[in-house]
Amino acid sequence: MKLLLKLFLLHSASNFASVQGFSPSASTAVSPIPRVLLESSVSPFDGKEEEHADLAAPSSSSTGYKKVESADNSSNANRREAAVHMLRQQTTVLKTSMVVAVLTAALKRLPHKSLVYNLQTGTIIFMIGDWAAQILTHWKLNSPWSKFELDKKRFILSTVLGCIWGGYINPLIYATVEHLIPGKSVRLVLTKMLVTCSILSTWGNYTTMMFRKFFKQLWEGISKKEEKTKTLITNSWTDSIQSCNQDFKEVLSDDLKIWPLYDLVCYSLISPAVRPITNALMASAWAMYMSIASAKAAPSPKEN
């Protein structure tokens, strides 16, 4: 009976294993696992996988903090980049200032102290005027400071023009008019104002505009080496004249709103000893305006 019972159990086990997909061999004893236990069995890792997933995935608050921190770092980096870019752009200003300082030290040995002072003052005024004008123009465009590009050619030409025009010609005209027409009566003051405006407001403004436009275009053409020198000079001269003729009416209109009144005050109330200082202050503001007006692009041949 025991032998028959064992044979029955072995036969039942083999049938159950075949139903479950197992094929027991003679050397391997397979113990069947009921389907109910397989379906209802709980894995020892159940619940812990979700816990690990929660630990691995960042929370919304930490993600937001990282985004804010990343934005702050990016903003600081942009500010540093803009500051470095601005410093690099000012190297031309520093180099030009050093050249002016060296020339000033060399000119101090000349006997004409007033001339040296006027040359130095005019140069510095036109330097500051053009530099401030370029910054003001960039600021009005609402463009980031990291994209500010100093026009080096324009800045250097303004410096040279300040030495020649602002330092020598302009003070010479005021001193000559005062010497030829002395006095402070109403008739004499009006006469001196008319003479000064007829020279500086017309010929003076046109000459300074022409100087800026012509030499800037000529310098750019030489740098590009696209044309022969003779052709380049001719084209630059023609384009500069056309540009000055186009812009001069507006410049003259603005000039006559400011300078006649200043000339009246200058010749009637300001003493000749103080006039170089007041002329320098007025010239500084006017140099900014002239730098912006002269920086307008010259009309191309196609536009004409």
LORO-207529 format. One record per residue: x, y, z of N, C-alpha, C, O in turn. Coordinates in steps of 0.001 Angstrom, whole numbers, plus 524288, in hexadecimal, padded with zeros to 5 digits. Layout:
BEGIN
XYZXYZXYZXYZ;...
This chain:
BEGIN
803377FB498000080000800008000080365804FA8000080250808C27FD3B;80774804CF8032980AE88095D8035F80D7880A487FE1980E2680EBE7FC70;80EE9805FC7FB7081156806847F65980D85808BF7F26D80F0080C0F7EF46;808A1807067F287804A3809177EF048038980EE37F01F802B5811F67EC84;8038B810567F53180293815CD7F6A5806ED819647F4A2805F081DB37F2BE;80BCE817777F51A8103181A887F32580FE881B307ED46810D981F717EB3D;80E97816EA7EA7F80E12817427E4DC809C081B0C7E34D80A5081DE07DF75;8057381B257E63A8011C81EA87E513802B1824607E5D88016B827C37E2AE;80574825567EA0E8073382AB77EB2380B0982CA57E70180AC78311E7E540;80EA98291B7E57A8126082A9D7E16B80F9E82BA57DC42810FA82F4C7D971;80BC48286F7DB07808D8829327D62D805BF82E4B7D65280589831177D26A;8036182F847DAB780063834757DB38803F7839357DAC7802A083D257D85D;80892838B47DD3180C4B83D1A7DCF180E2C83E137D76980EB48428D7D5BE;80F31839D57D48F810F883A827CF2A80CBC83CE07CBC380DE2840157C85F;807D283B577CC9C8038583DAA7C99C802EB843857CACA801F9846A17C73F;80378844FF7CFC3802F884A8D7D14A8076784DD67CEFA806A78524B7CD55;80C1584B6E7CEEB8108C84E3E7CCBB8100184F057C6E78117A853197C4D3;80DE684B207C44480D2384BAD7BEA28091C84FD77BD6880988852987B97C;805248504C7C0D380133854637C01080396859CC7C0CC8023C85D6F7BDF4;8072585A607C49C809A985F707C5B780E14860B17C1FB8102C865037C237;80F9C85D1F7BE89813AE85E327BABE818F185C377BC4C81CC585DAD7B9C8;81976858F77C04981E63856B87C1F981ECD851417BFE181AEF84E7F7BF23;823A084FC97BEF48249D84A6B7BD4182888848067C0F082D3B8485D7BFFA;826BF845997C52582A5B8436A7C90682D4883ED97C6C882B3083BBF7C3C3;8322983E807C8528356683A127C6BD835ED836537CB458342A837597CFA0;8385D832087CA21838E082DF87CE2583C8182F9D7D26883BDD82E027D6E5;84075832EA7D11184459834667D4F1842E28394A7D7E78457E83A977DBBA;83EB183C287D64383D30841117D8BC837B5840997DABA8342083F2F7D7D9;83712841C47DF97831EA8418A7E20282FA7846FC7E212831EF84A877E463;82B33847B97DF90828B184CD07DF298240184CDB7E2A5820968497E7E245;823DB850AA7E60581F658512C7E98B81BBA855367E74281D42859B77E691;81706853BF7E6188135A857567E394811C085BB67E7498115485AFA7EC05;810D7860737E4E380F01864F27E7DF8099C866487E5D7808F98673A7E12B;805D8866607E9208007D867837E75C8003486CE77E4D7802FA870897E653;7FC9986D4B7E0CD7FBFE8723B7DE017FA178768E7E1987FB7187B1C7E0DB;7F7098752D7E5647F4FA879247E8FC7F96887BBC7EBF27F966880797ECC6;7FD398788C7ED8A801A387AC07F061804FE87E207ECD780717882197EE8E;8058B87C897E7C0808A387FA37E42280629884F97E326808E1888EF7E2EB;800E88850D7E2907FE41889F57E16B7FDF888D837E6267FE108924B7E5A6;7FDA088B297EAB97FCF688E547EF6E8020988F3C7F2598020E891947F68B;8065D88D5D7F01F80B4B88E067F2DD80D02893B67F29580C29896527EEA2;80F67895A07F6BB8113889B057F72F8171889B0F7F6E2819C2898527F9CE;8192089E3C7F34481EC489E927F2AA8211A8A18E7F73881EBA8A5417F929;825B489FFF7F8F0828278A2DA7FD45829C48A8637FBC482AE78AB907FF31;829E28A9A07F69A82B5B8AEDF7F4E3826A48B2597F3D9827378B6EE7F27F;821C28B00C7F48381D1D8B3337F38B81CEF8B7C57F75781DBA8B7277FC0B;81BD88BC7D7F51E81BA48C1307F855820D58C3E87F8B38210C8C8B37F90C;8251F8C0DF7F8A082A428C34B7F90582BF88C5AA7F3D482EE98C9787F3C0;82A1F8C3677EF6D82B718C5A07EA5C8292A8CB1B7E9D482BC68CEAD7E7F1;824398CBBE7EB85821E08D0E67EB4F824B28D4A57EEEB8254E8D9467EDC2;826758D2787F3748294B8D5C77F71D82E6D8D79E7F4C082FD88DC2F7F540;8313F8D4067F2268361D8D5807EF938351F8D9537EB16838358DCE87EA35;830D48D88E7E84782F8B8DC207E40182E808E1977E60F830038E57E7E3B1;82BCE8E1C67EAA382AC78E6E67ECF482FCC8E98E7EE9B830578EE4F7EE26;833848E66B7F08D8387D8E8AF7F22A83BA88EA817ED7B83E688EE707EDCC;83B4C8E7A97E91A83E678E9027E48083C3D8EDCA7E1B283F378F1147DFD6;837038EE2E7E162834A38F2897DE958349F8F75F7E201832DB8F70B7E676;836828FBE67E0278368C900A07E35083113902C47E3FB82DCA902467E081;83023905137E85682B15907627E96E82A7090C5F7E64E82E3E90E8B7E452;8259490E307E5E082487912F07E2E282709917B37E55F828C291B407E2A0;82741917CE7EA95829A291C4C7ED3482F7891C8E7EC358319C920BF7EB37;83215917FA7EC7A837B6917FD7EB79838DE919497E5CE83CBE91BE37E4A6;8357E917787E2358363E918C37DCB2835B391E9C7DBBF838C9920F07D8E3;831BD920F77DE2C8310F926947DDA58359B9299F7DFD88373E92D8A7DD96;837AC927D57E44683C2F92A7C7E6A2840E892A367E30E843C892E047E271;841AF9258C7E0A584620924F97DD1C84585928787D8558495A92AA07D662;840A19290C7D66A83FC792C6F7D1EB840FE9321E7D34884377934E47D03C;83F3B933D37D7E18404E9392F7D98E8462293A0C7DA3C8483D93E147D8AC;848C3936237DCA384E66936947DD6985143936C27D834854FF939B77D789;84F74933877D47B851E2933897CF5185110938C37CC8D8549893ABE7C9F6;84C5D93AFD7CD2084B53940177CABA84EBB944587CD1B850B3947BE7CA54;84F6E944267D252852CC948047D4E98586D947857D31085B0594B707D207;85A4C942B47D2A785FA9941E27D0CF8605A943D97CB3B86453946347C9E5;85C5C942D17C7FC85CA8944A47C29185C9F94A9A7C24C85F7194CEF7BF2D;8596094D0F7C59D8592D952C47C5B785E58955177C7858603A958E97C549;860A2952C57CB91865B6954AB7CD73869F4953FA7C95386D53957577C8A7;869BA94F8D7C68F86D9794EA07C27086D0B952A47BE0D870EF954867BBF1;86824953EE7BCB286752957D97B89C8694A95D397BA4D86B719602A7B72B;8688295E757BF5686A66963827C14587054963BD7C12F8729F967AF7BFAD;872CC95F777C2D18788395F5F7C2B187A8595FCE7BD1A87E56962897BC0A;877E195D0F7B9888798195D4A7B40A878E3962CA7B1DB87C3E964A67AEF5;874919656A7B340873C496AC27B16A877DB96E777B3A8879C3971F17B0F0;8793696DB27B8B287D2C9710E7BB1F8827E970527B88D8853C9741E7B776;883F096B677B795888F496A587B508888FD96C977AF8388CEA96EBD7ADC1;8849096C117ACCC8843996E207A774884CA974107A76E8876E9763D7A40E;88252976AA7AB2D882BB97C5A7AB7C8885197E0D7ACA188A35981E37AA6E;88AF797B2B7B0198906297C827B14C893DF97BE47AC818975897F137AB8D;892E7977C07A98089603976FC7A4C58950097B4D7A0D18988B97CEE79E01;8902197D287A09E88EE09814A79CEF8917B9867479E658925A989CC79B0D;892B5987127A3698950998BFF7A52889AF398C1D7A48289D6C990007A5E2;89D43987F37A2748A2ED988047A1AA8A48698C4779DD08A89F98EB779E6D;8A14398D29799D38A26699160796218A24B996AA798D88A58B99A0B797C5;89E8A9975C79C5F89E3799C4779F4B8A31599D047A2A38A5429A14C7A2E1;8A4C7998D47A5368A960999347A8978AE5599A477A5708B18799D8B7A6F1;8AEF2997897A1158B3979985D79DD98B3C599DED79BAD8B7DE9A07279BAE;8AF4399FCC799D28AF1B9A51F797C28B0309A91C79C0B8B2D59AD0679B25;8AE219A8187A0B08AF1A9ABA57A5138B4E39ABCF7A6798B6FA9AFF07A7C6;8B7739A7527A6348BD0C9A7367A7548C0229AA537A3468C3D29AD1B7A49D;8BE9B9A9D679E508C1419ACD879A348C0789B2B179B118C41E9B5C579A83;8BBAA9B43079C6E8BA919B9B879D768BDBF9BBAA7A2198BFC19C0087A202;8BE359B86D7A62D8C1419B9FC7AAC38C7039BAC17A9688C97E9BE6F7AB42;8C91B9B7457A62E8CE989B7C77A49C8CF6E9BCB77A15D8D3339BF957A233;8CBE39BDB379DA58CC609C26979A698CBC79C76079DAA8CE729CB4479CBE;8C8469C72E7A1738C7939CBBD7A4DA8CC809CCDB7A7FD8CE1C9D1597A88D;8CEDC9C8B67AA058D3B99C96A7ACF98D8129CB997A98A8DB4A9CEB27AB50;8D8219C9F17A4968DC2B9CBEC7A10B8DB2E9D19B79F868DEDB9D4A579EE6;8D61D9D30D79EEC8D4D99D86379D478D5569DC5F7A1AD8D5639E1147A0B1;8D5B29DA867A6788D6249DE337AAD78DB2F9E1607AAA98DB959E5757AD2D;8DEF29DF8C7A7C38E3E59E2617A7528E3879E7077A3A08E7079EA537A37C;8DF449E7487A0A08DEA59EBAF79D098DD899F0AE7A0158DB479F07D7A453;8DF189F51C79DF78DE479FA0C7A0CE8D8979FBCC7A1048D7169FE9E7A49C;8D5659FA2C79D398CFF49FBEB79D028CC9C9F8647A0878CA889F47079EBF;8CC209F9D37A56E8C94A9F69C7A9328C3739F66A7A7FF8C0F49F2597A898;8C14E9FAD27A64D8BBB49FAEF7A5278BA629F7657A08A8B6509F4D47A08A;8BDC99F73E79CA08BCE89F3D5798228BD119EE19799C18B9CF9EAFB79814;8C0DB9ECBE79D028C13F9E75A79EE48BC619E5E17A1FF8BA589E18D7A179;8BA8C9E97D7A5388B5D89E87B7A8548B11A9E7AD7A4D08ADFD9E41F7A5B6;8B08A9EAF27A0D68AC179EA7579D488AC4B9E55A79A348A8489E2D079970;8B0F39E3D8798718B17A9DEE7795988B0009DA4C799098AD359D6C37975B;8B1DE9DA5D79DCF8B0AA9D6227A16D8AAD69D5FB7A2A88A8719D1CF7A2AA;8A8949DA867A3B08A3039DAC27A50389F9D9D8FA7A07789BFE9D5E57A132;8A0C49DAE679BC389DB09D9617973A89DFD9D3947961389A159D125794B0;8A29F9D15F796A78A3419CBC0795B18A0139C88E7998989D489C4F5797FF;8A07B9C9D679E7D89DAB9C6E07A283897C79C77D7A1E1894D89C3BC7A289;896109CC347A09B890739CD2A79FFE88E339C9E379B8D88A189C77679C2E;890CE9C9CA7972288ECD9C6D3792AC88F349C0F2793A488BEA9BDFC791C3;893229BF39796828937C9B9B5797FB88ED19B81879B4488C279B44479A18;88DDD9BB1679F69889809B9DE7A2E68844F9BA5B7A004880C49B7347A0D4;883DB9BE5179CA387F029BF16799CA87DAC9BA887963D879339B8C379627;8817E9B89D793508806F9B43B78FC887F809AF30792CA87C0A9AC2679167;8828B9AE48796E0881D59A99279A0C87C6E9A98179C81879C29A58279C5E;87ACA9ADE579EC3875989AE357A120871549ADC879D0086D349AB8579E00;8724B9AFF17986086E6A9AFA67943386D8E9AA08792708691C9A87D79172;871AD9A6FA79209871149A1857907786E2E99E617949E86AE699B1B79358;86F6299F5F7998E86C9A99CAE79DC8866DB99E4079DD08636E99AF279E7E;865CF9A34B79D12860699A52679D0285D5E9A2CF79876858D89A14F79917;85FC99A27D793F185D349A02978F6A85BF399A6D7905D857B59989E78F00;85F9A9978C792AF85EAC99209793DA85A5E99170797E68572598DE379784;85A4C994DC79BC08564F9949479FD8850E09959A79D9F84D1A9932179F49;8506B9992F799EA84B5E99A667979784949995E07945484495995917935F;84CB2992637929E84B0498DD878F90848E698976792F7846EE98594790EC;8494498A027982E8478C985FA79BE584A36980BD79AD1847D397C9979B57;84F12980FC799578521997C46798388556A97AE479CF58573B97E6979FAF;85643975D279E0985985974577A28E85F0B9766C7A20A86121976E379DBC;86169977AE7A68C866A3979F87A68986AC19761C7A4C086F07977AB7A332;86980971067A4F686D4D96D317A31486E1796D9279D31871DE96B7079B1D;86A899704879A7A86AFA970EB794D286D05976537934986D2A977A778EAB;86E9597967797208709497EA2795F5875E697E3E793528797997BB979551;8765C980BD78EDF87B42980CE78BF487CEB9867878B2187A349897778886;88156987E678D568835598D3078CAA8857698DD878722888B798AC578560;8839B991DA7846C885999931477F3488AEC995B077FE188B3E99A5E780EE;88F0B992A877F478944C9949A78060895F1998DA77C898984F99CBF77E13;894B39981D777978963099C05773AA893839A135774C8895F79A5577749C;88E949A0F2775E888BA39A5B57772688DCF9A86077C0588E2E9AD2B77C31;88F3B9A55377FF5891469A78B784D18968E9AA37783EF897759AE88785D9;899FB9A7AA7811289F2E9A9EA7801B89ECB9AED677CC18A1889B2A977DBC;89B669AEBE778CB89ABA9B36477585898839B7F4778A989A029BC71777CB;894FC9B6D677C46892E69BAFB77F9D897249BD437831A8972F9C1F478428;89AB49B9F0784E189F079BBD67881E8A2919BF81785088A4109C3A8786F2;8A3E49BDF2780428A72C9C14B77CF18A45E9C66877BB38A6B89CA9A77BCF;89F599C5FF77A8789C529CAB27795A89BFF9CE4977E1C89BF79D31077D8F;89BC19CBFF782BC89B9C9CF30787738A0919D24B7882F8A06F9D6C8789E7;8A4FA9CFE4786DE8A9F89D2A47875A8AA559D725783758AC169DB6A784CF;8A8A79D62B77E968A93A9DA2977A7E8A5069DE5977AF08A6269E30477B2C;8A0259DC8C77B0D89BD19E04277AEA89A959E2777805589A809E73478124;8999F9DEE378406898239E0B27893A89C909E33D78C3389BA59E6A078F7D;8A1639E1A478B148A5C79E3BA78E028A8519E87878B978AAE09EB7D78E52;8A7AA9E9317867F8AA679ED90783F18A6B09F13B781028A68F9F5E978218;8A3A89EF1F77D4A8A0919F27C779D789C309F53C77CCF89B809F9F777C4B;8993C9F24977FE8894CB9F49D782A7896769F8EF786768943C9FD317863D;89A419F80B789EC89BF99FC6078D5689E4EA00EE78A4D89DBEA057178BDC;8A0EF9FFBD785F28A34AA03E4782CD89F22A077A7808389FE0A0C3A78050;89AC5A053E77EC889697A086D77C7F89435A0C077809B89367A10A877F97;89315A09EE7853B890D3A0D337895E8949BA118B78AF8892FFA160278BBD;8999AA103C78B7689D73A143078D0689E2AA1851788CE89ED6A1CEC78A03;89E05A16B0783D589EB3A1A6877F8889A13A1E2377F2689AC4A22D677E6A;89558A1C0277FA7890AFA1F5777F76890B8A2346783EC88F6CA27D678323;8922EA21917888F8926FA252478D0A896A5A294978C43895FFA2DC378DE4;89AEDA27CA789C989F2AA2B85788DD89DACA2F83784B089EF1A341F78535;89B00A2DCE780908998FA315B77C52894E0A34C277DB189480A393277BE0;89151A32BC780DD88C94A35AB7823B88C33A35FA78832888FCA333C78A7F;88F4AA392178AB088F02A39877906588A3BA3CB37921E88824A3FD978F25;88891A3BCD796F288425A3EBE7990787F9AA3B3679A6787F48A36BF798A5;87BF8A3D5F79DB287786A3A5579F8687256A3D1979E9A86E73A3BDD7A126;8723DA40BA79B1386D3CA4336799D1869C4A3F5E796DE86BA0A3B70794D0;864C3A408A796B186107A3CFB794288626DA3C3778E6B86245A37D778C6D;863C7A406C78BCF86518A400F7863E869FEA3CCA7856886A30A3993781D6;86DF0A3D98788AC872D0A3AAA7881587219A34E67897387448A317D786DC;86F11A33D678D7B86E1EA2E5F78EF986B1DA2B8A78AB086C5EA271478966;86723A2E1B7887686437A2BB67842B867B0A2ADA77F688673EA26E377CB7;86B1DA2E9177E6686EB7A2DFF779F987263A295F77AC78733BA264577734;8748CA28EF77F7187815A248A7808B8752FA1F527805087754A1B6577E8E;87051A1F537821886D3CA1A81781CE86C4DA18ED77C2786CC9A145477AD4;86AF6A1CAD778CC86A02A1B827734C86EF7A19A07709486EC9A15FF76D6D;87356A1C0E771C787843A1A7076F5A879B7A14E87710C87B3CA11AE76DD2;8793EA13D77761987AA7A0EA47781687720A0A6E775D0878FDA064F7742E;87205A0B76775B586E62A078B773A086F25A06C176DC586E9FA026476BD1;8705CA0AEA76B018712BA0A5F7655B875EBA0705764258763BA04A675FF9;87998A06D0767C487E4EA03A0766E887D999FE1A7690E87E469FA447663C;87C3A9FDBB76E1087C1A9F89F770A78772E9F58576F65877739F0C376EBE;872B69F81E76F0A86DD19F54776E2486D6D9F32D7689B86AE39EF31767B6;86FDB9F5BE764F386F7F9F40975F7C874719F12375DD5874799EC5B75D57;878879F41575D0287D689F1BA75B3287FAB9EDF575F3B881BD9E9DB75DD0;87F4B9EF4E76435881879EC007684A87EDB9E6B8768AF881759E2AD768C3;879A69E6BB768EF876D39E1C67695B877979DE6176484878569D9A5764EF;877659E0CC75FFA8780A9DDC975B2687D829DB6975AD987E299D6F47592A;8816A9DE6C75C7D886CB9DC7B75C4B887A09D7E775FFC88A099D40375E84;885A89D856764BE8865F9D41076882883639CF2F766DD885549CAD576780;87EAF9CFDD764C187BC19CB5A762CF87E9D9C8C675E4887EFD9C3FD75DFD;8809F9CC0375AC38836A9C9F37563F888519C705757F3889939C2E7755CF;88B079C92075BBD88FC19C69775DB388E7E9C12F75FDF891269BD6175E9C;88A7C9C0D876319889179BBD776581887839B7D4761638896A9B36A76163;884059B96A75DE4881E59B5BE75A168860B9B3F875628886889AF5175509;889049B7B77541688CC39B67174FFA8910B9B2D0751F58920E9AEC274F94;8938A9B4347563C897EB9B1117581A896219ABD275A54899089A7FE75A15;8916F9AB9875C7988F769A69275E5C88E779A2D6759D188FF699E4675A0A;88BEE9A4C8755B088AF49A17F75121890079A00C74E64890A399BA474C90;893AA9A3BA74E1B898B59A29A74BAB89BB599E8274EC889E1799B0174C81;89B9E99EEB753DF89E4D99B2C7574289BFA995BC756A489ED5991E375641;896CE9956B7568C8944799055755E88958298DFB75093896519894275022;895A99913E74C87896F098F3F7475289C7E98D47746F389D7C9895374466;8A02998FFB749788A59998E2E7497C8A6169890474C658A927985A574ADD;8A318988637508E8A34F983807538D8A14597EE97505D8A35B97A98750B8;89D2D97FD474D3B89AF297B9C74A1B89E1697A777452589DF29761874325;8A0E697E5B7432E8A42797DBC73E828A0F797BE0739CE8A2AE97885736D2;89C4B97E2073936898EB97C8E734E5899A397FFB7300D8985F97E5172BB8;89BAA984C0730BD89C3D9885972C608A1C798A9272C418A4AA98A5273018;8A32498CB5727D68A82098F6C7276D8A7E39947B72A928A3AD9969672B8B;8AC659966072C1F8ACA199AEA72F978AA1599FB272D1D8A7159A27372FAC;8AB439A0B0728258A9179A54A7258C8A3319A4E97251B8A06A9A8B172629;8A1479A05E7238F89B9C99F97723238990699FF372879894C69A22172901;89B9999DCF72C648997399DEB731AE898FC9A382733B58950A9A4EC73612;89CFC9A6A9732CB89CD69AC1F7348A898719AF17731CD895999B21873441;897EB9AE3672CB4893D39B0ED729C088E679AF5E72BA188B0E9B2B772C7C;88D889AA4672C478886B9A86D72E06887369AA3D73393882CD9ABC5734BE;88B1E9AA10736F988A4B9ABC573C60888FA9B19273C9A885979B33273F9A;88BA49B4A87397288AA79BA4773956885299BB6F7374C8825F9BEAF7397B;883A59B8C27331B87E719B9A1730DB87A249B7F87349D8765C9BAD573567;87AB49B35F736ED876BC9B17B73A958765D9B4F573F6A872179B5D674170;87AC79B6EC7414287AC09BA4C745E3878069BF75744C38751D9C1707480A;878F39C1A374025876529C68773EB28706F9C5B373E5A86D679C8E974042;86ED39C16973BED8693E9C04773B84866C49BF91740E3862749C176741DE;8697C9BCDA744528676D9BBFB749908671D9C10D74CAC863469C1FC74F68;86B299C45B74C4386B1C9C96074F06866C99CCED74CF8864219CF8775004;866149CD0A747DA861EA9D0407459985C899CE707476C858F49D1927481A;85C0D9C95C748328570E9C73E749E5855F59C87474FA88517B9C97A75115;859F19C858752EF8593B9C8FD7589585A1F9CE8A75A83858AF9CFCE75EEC;85C779D1E17574B85E289D6F67594C8598F9DA7C75AB9859EF9DD8975E6C;855569DA1F757EE850DB9DD7B7591384EDA9DC8A75E9784DA69E03D7616A;84E809D7B47601784CB99D66C76563850B09D83C7697884F349DA4576D91;855B19D77F7685A859C79D92B76C04859BA9DF1876CAC85A219E10B7710D;8593C9E1F67685F8591F9E7A8768A28545C9E99576BA4854B19ED5A76E9B;84FF39E6FD76ADE84B3B9E88476DB384BF09E7E17739484A5F9EB457769B;84E489E3907752C84F459E2BE77AC1853659E68277CD1853129E84B78144;8573E9E7B17799985B639EB4C77B3B8592F9F0B577C6585A929F31C78053;855C99F29C77905853A59F7E0779A984FDD9F84477E4484E629FC9277FD2;84E519F3DF7806A84B0B9F3F17851B84E449F47A78A1B84C259F5AF78E3F;853639F393789B6856AC9F36378E6885AE79F78C78E5F85B3E9FAB7791F9;85E1F9F78C78A50862E99FAA478A6886224A008A78A2B8651BA034878CC7;85E6CA02BB7874485DC0A08707877885CA6A0A7478CFA85EB7A0E7D78E95;85963A079E78FD68584BA09367953585D2BA08DC7989485E32A0C4F79BC5;86028A04B2797DD864FDA043C79AE6868E0A08867997686B78A0AAB79CE5;8694FA09CA7947486CF8A0DE1792D386B7DA132B7952B86EE3A163B796A6;86669A14367957D864BCA191E797ED86662A195579DA98685DA1D4D79F86;86588A14F97A06F8671BA14C47A5EF86D05A14F47A66B86F22A17737A9F2;86FABA124B7A2D887562A11FD7A310877E1A175D7A27187B45A18D87A584;87632A1A4D79E71878B3A1F5479D55876E1A23B17A0FE8798BA27A97A183;87266A23017A38487061A273A7A6CE87152A26647AC9C8720CA2A327AF75;87155A21867AE77871A7A20847B4128768EA1D977B5BA87870A1E607BA15;878A4A1A497B26D87D13A16FA7B3EF88228A19BA7B280882D0A1B947AE1D;885A5A19F47B62B88AA9A1C8B7B53088E16A19257B1B388D8AA145E7B1B8;89199A1B867AEB889505A18777AB418984EA146E7AE1D899BEA10777ABCD;89989A15507B31289CBAA118E7B5F9899BFA0C8C7B73289C15A085E7B7A5;89494A0CF67B7BB89163A08647B92088F15A05CB7B44A88D2EA01637B49A;88F39A086D7AFE188CBBA06577AB2C88EDCA01097A97188BCB9FDC77A7AE;893EAA00037A9DA895B09FAC47A856892FC9F6657AB588920B9F2357A92C;891B89F74D7B04F88F199F3467B36F889759F29E7B1A9887A89EE3C7B0D8;886A59F7017B10F881339F6A27AF5D880D39F4957A9C487D4D9F1937A87C;884779F63C7A67B8848E9F41F7A124885769EE3F7A132883469EB6179E03;888B79EC7C7A4D7889D29E6E57A538884F69E3DD7A6DE883E39DFA77A4CF;882069E6077AA9887D3D9E3647AC53879399E31E7A7EF876CB9DF0C7A71E;878859E75F7A522874DF9E7637A0BE876C49E3D079C5D873B79E0F4799FD;87BCE9E40979B5E87DF59E0C87972F87D7A9DB017987287CEF9D7C8794EB;87DAC9D9AB79D7787D289D42D79EF8877CB9D20B79D7C8775E9CDD879B2E;873B59D4F879ED486E6C9D34179D6F86DA49D34F7978786B329CFC87955B;86FB69D74D794EF86F159D7A078F418723F9D36B78C77870A59D1827885B;876B19D1FB78EA9879D49CDCA78C56876E89C89D78C7A877519C57E788D8;873F59C7B1790A6870C39C2F8790E886CBB9C2F878C8B86C029BF0E789D9;86A1E9C76878BE0866299C7CC787C5868939C723782588667C9C44377F1B;86CF09C9C57815786F709C97B77C3C8717C9C40177B22871859C247776A5;8732E9C14B77F32875099BBF777E71870A19B86677CBF871549B5107795B;86C089B91D77F25867819B5EE77DAC865AA9B75B7782E864799B3EC77507;8656F9BC737770D8639E9BE2D771E4867589BC7A76D92865A49BB0776950;86C659BCA776EA68703F9BB3976AA8870A59B560769E2872B09B39A765E8;86EB79B25376DA586F179ACA276D4886ADE9AA4A769D786AD69A590768F9;8674E9AD7D767DE863439AB7B76468865C29A96575F72869879AB9575D6A;863929A52375D90865D29A29A758F2865459A61C75432861459A8A775361;869599A62A75126869349A93574C51865A49A68A748688658A9A1BC7483C;862B89A96B7454485F349A70974177862329A41373D55866259A5F073B53;8605099F8173C17862D399C58738178614199E50732B585D4B9A0FE73231;8644E99D0772EA9862FB99ED97296985DAA99CF47279B85B1599F9F7248D;85BF8998667296D856F29964C727CB85279999A5729D584E7299A3472743;8533999BE972E8D84F1999F16730D384E889A44972E0884A719A6CB72E5C;8529F9A5EC72B49852719AAEA72891850E49AA31722DB8508A9AE0271FF4;
